[in-house]
Amino acid sequence: MADGQDEYFLGYRRAEQERLRAQAVQLADEARWLFDQMDLTPGSKVVEIGCGPSGCLEILSACVGPSGSVTGIERSEEAVGMARQMARDLGLDNVEVRCGDARSTELPRDSFDLATARLVLVNVPKPEQIVAEAVALVRPGGWVAFHEADWFAHICEPPSEAWTAIVQLLVRYSEKNGIDLFVGRKLPGLLRSAGLTDIQVKPLIHVYPPGAHRRNILIDFAENLSERIVADGLVEKSELNRLKQALRHDLDDPSRLVVSHLFIQAWGRKAAQAA
Ligand SMILES: C[S@@+](CC[C@H](N)C(=O)[O-])C[C@H]1O[C@@H](n2cnc3c(N)ncnc32)[C@H](O)[C@@H]1O
């Protein structure tokens, strides 16, 4: 695996890979909408950076058709294996998944019609490196599209002491490790600084009612990060366990309103070369 894996916010538990798979299904309509904004045609060549165990590979495969190609780049070997298996199972012959680093993919420059990534920048330090790589990969006139998170919102009402404490712990851990959980709002500026034009933005927000898989997303994140938060001295293990248990109890209360963090989709074009 490439360097820097330890800095990746969500970690690589098997349960996290399964969560990502389920999440990809839940976010599929929004991904389809995003790709519909671009003039992808049969035969287009696209790359998904940080595709995880499934990402948007199936949707992109349908957008570009059998004569097109979809390249997935992913750092986790386990996720690469799962994504390849998914492509085989679904007969996605136009999808290839490679193990590599999003910051330096070693793919040909100026050659893709679209480079895209979802929920990668919010989990890594120095997101501008991945944006620069995405821009370098697309041809002049090609598209770059991101779907990112911003921990604005994240509402639990009536308030839960455990919810507030766990959000604060995760924000403090991320700050300490150079990760910006509020990167969503910076996305349009990052795309502009990387030289893209025609930048457009769509904000998204969800409500997680009782029974919704993602209602417990904060607990999932706390589980992913438990060992690292404790090792960083941000909380005692026993206190973290108490908070997780209290949060489970609070989220089981069907009268509590749970609102997701904010998501920002932003996309733009690489300037076409002057004639
Ligand atoms: C939150 S997951 C999202 C997965 C997928 N994009 C989706 O939306 O379903 C972020 C993914 O980015 C990958 N990732 C993080 N840093 C990376 C890097 N430097 N190079 C390649 N992949 C990276 C992680 O391994 C993880 O699979």
Ligand as a Chemical Component Dictionary entry (heavy atoms), coordinates in Angstrom:
data_LIG
# 
_chem_comp.id                   LIG 
_chem_comp.type                 NON-POLYMER 
_chem_comp.pdbx_formal_charge   0 
_chem_comp.three_letter_code    LIG 
# 
loop_
_chem_comp_atom.comp_id 
_chem_comp_atom.atom_id 
_chem_comp_atom.alt_atom_id 
_chem_comp_atom.type_symbol 
_chem_comp_atom.charge 
_chem_comp_atom.model_Cartn_x 
_chem_comp_atom.model_Cartn_y 
_chem_comp_atom.model_Cartn_z 
_chem_comp_atom.pdbx_ordinal 
LIG C1  C1  C 0  -15.090 7.185 2.249  1  
LIG S1  S1  S 1  -14.350 6.101 1.104  2  
LIG C2  C2  C 0  -15.378 6.383 -0.316 3  
LIG C3  C3  C 0  -15.297 5.288 -1.341 4  
LIG C4  C4  C 0  -16.034 5.586 -2.649 5  
LIG N1  N1  N 0  -15.520 6.788 -3.267 6  
LIG C5  C5  C 0  -17.503 5.733 -2.420 7  
LIG O1  O1  O 0  -18.026 6.864 -2.420 8  
LIG O2  O2  O -1 -18.168 4.707 -2.211 9  
LIG C6  C6  C 0  -12.837 6.852 0.630  10 
LIG C7  C7  C 0  -11.929 5.932 -0.188 11 
LIG O3  O3  O 0  -10.799 6.693 -0.614 12 
LIG C8  C8  C 0  -9.666  5.840 -0.555 13 
LIG N2  N2  N 0  -8.456  6.653 -0.475 14 
LIG C9  C9  C 0  -8.096  7.524 0.499  15 
LIG N3  N3  N 0  -6.901  8.066 0.231  16 
LIG C10 C10 C 0  -6.485  7.520 -0.935 17 
LIG C11 C11 C 0  -5.315  7.670 -1.730 18 
LIG N4  N4  N 0  -4.349  8.515 -1.391 19 
LIG N5  N5  N 0  -5.215  6.950 -2.848 20 
LIG C12 C12 C 0  -6.219  6.096 -3.236 21 
LIG N6  N6  N 0  -7.328  5.897 -2.525 22 
LIG C13 C13 C 0  -7.469  6.614 -1.387 23 
LIG C14 C14 C 0  -9.896  5.024 0.695  24 
LIG O4  O4  O 0  -9.096  3.877 0.694  25 
LIG C15 C15 C 0  -11.387 4.757 0.595  26 
LIG O5  O5  O 0  -11.640 3.568 -0.103 27 
# 
loop_
_chem_comp_bond.comp_id 
_chem_comp_bond.atom_id_1 
_chem_comp_bond.atom_id_2 
_chem_comp_bond.value_order 
_chem_comp_bond.pdbx_ordinal 
LIG C1  S1  SING 1  
LIG S1  C2  SING 2  
LIG S1  C6  SING 3  
LIG C2  C3  SING 4  
LIG C3  C4  SING 5  
LIG C4  N1  SING 6  
LIG C4  C5  SING 7  
LIG C5  O1  DOUB 8  
LIG C5  O2  SING 9  
LIG C6  C7  SING 10 
LIG C7  O3  SING 11 
LIG C7  C15 SING 12 
LIG O3  C8  SING 13 
LIG C8  N2  SING 14 
LIG C8  C14 SING 15 
LIG N2  C9  SING 16 
LIG N2  C13 SING 17 
LIG C9  N3  DOUB 18 
LIG N3  C10 SING 19 
LIG C10 C11 SING 20 
LIG C10 C13 DOUB 21 
LIG C11 N4  SING 22 
LIG C11 N5  DOUB 23 
LIG N5  C12 SING 24 
LIG C12 N6  DOUB 25 
LIG N6  C13 SING 26 
LIG C14 O4  SING 27 
LIG C14 C15 SING 28 
LIG C15 O5  SING 29 
# 
